[in-house]
Amino acid sequence: MAQFIEFIANHLVLFAGFVGVLAALIYTLVQGGGSSAVSPQRAVLVLNQEDAVPVDLRPEAAFKAGHIINALNVTPQDIAGGAARLAKYKERPLLVYCESGAQSGSAAKALRAQGFGKVFSLQGGLAAWRGENLPVQTIK
């Protein structure tokens, strides 16, 4: 124990960095961002193999300009209000995404809290999807 205390005293910056990284990791896991976030490649598998429903959180104009094929346009406010439009999909996996991935993690967490079993968040959002040259659908 004395050696451990001596190590901390001699390497205070290193130990502080370790504690900071550990705290950030724990925070991310507690917030639900750990296991539910999927890459665009994994999202394709989830959509095709698990028959997931894509859920677009962006405003309607952005949705019409381009979205994942067969996506539903649901606002974050709708999800916070109970996600009534998604009730019939409660037993199916959901792939939630926004433009950059900033909102989809909290929306996925809210959906899980409302009883949706499998909810995935698209890492990097639709921007990452497009970056991988994956198909989008437009509405005129």
Rosetta blueprint (number, residue, H / E / L):
1 M L
2 A H
3 Q H
4 F H
5 I H
6 E H
7 F H
8 I H
9 A H
10 N H
11 H L
12 L H
13 V H
14 L H
15 F H
16 A H
17 G H
18 F H
19 V H
20 G H
21 V H
22 L H
23 A H
24 A H
25 L H
26 I H
27 Y H
28 T H
29 L H
30 V H
31 Q L
32 G L
33 G L
34 G L
35 S L
36 S L
37 A E
38 V E
39 S L
40 P H
41 Q H
42 R H
43 A H
44 V H
45 L H
46 V H
47 L H
48 N H
49 Q H
50 E L
51 D L
52 A L
53 V E
54 P E
55 V E
56 D E
57 L L
58 R L
59 P L
60 E H
61 A H
62 A H
63 F H
64 K H
65 A H
66 G L
67 H E
68 I L
69 I L
70 N L
71 A L
72 L E
73 N E
74 V L
75 T L
76 P H
77 Q H
78 D H
79 I H
80 A H
81 G L
82 G L
83 A L
84 A H
85 R H
86 L H
87 A H
88 K H
89 Y H
90 K L
91 E L
92 R L
93 P L
94 L E
95 L E
96 V E
97 Y E
98 C L
99 E L
100 S L
101 G L
102 A L
103 Q L
104 S H
105 G H
106 S H
107 A H
108 A H
109 K H
110 A H
111 L H
112 R H
113 A H
114 Q L
115 G L
116 F L
117 G L
118 K L
119 V E
120 F E
121 S E
122 L E
123 Q L
124 G L
125 G H
126 L H
127 A H
128 A H
129 W H
130 R H
131 G H
132 E L
133 N L
134 L L
135 P L
136 V L
137 Q E
138 T L
139 I L
140 K L
